[in-house]
Amino acid sequence: MSKGSCHLRGEDPYKTHLINTSLIPHWFLAISPEGKFPLVKFDDDENWVADSDVIVGIIEEKYPEPSLVMVPPEFASLGSNIIGGFIMFLKSKDHANDGTEKVLLDELEALDNSWLVKLSRRRIGT
């Protein structure tokens, strides 16, 4: 059984709810129909946010110190499309002609050519 937690704002600044992710309660699904974790609502007039990258971005904007971001923003999404590209490639019946092979290779090449990867390779001696 996996568990997730949900922090709801009430009398206390935040109240934590442990949620069995294999049996998500109806009240949580009403807030997040896809049942995604983490889930945050920063202010009463804002929408619920269920994307961890977006949540970190909002926290960084509202509370910049101390920073949660360890990678420069321009590289934060580096490699984020590789898994999706790989899945499309695996599902494809015609890799060469439908563009899925190129999408995957372009993503892998962008990651391989990034200064972040080159710096990491230098540090570990590869």
Secondary structure, DSSP 8 states (H G I E B T S, - for coil): --EEEEEE-SSSS-EEEEEETTS--HHHHHH-TT--SS-B--STTS--B--HHHHHHHHHHH--SS----S-GGGTTTTTTHHHHHHHHHH-S-HHHHSHHHHHHHHHHHHHHSHHHHHHHHHHT-
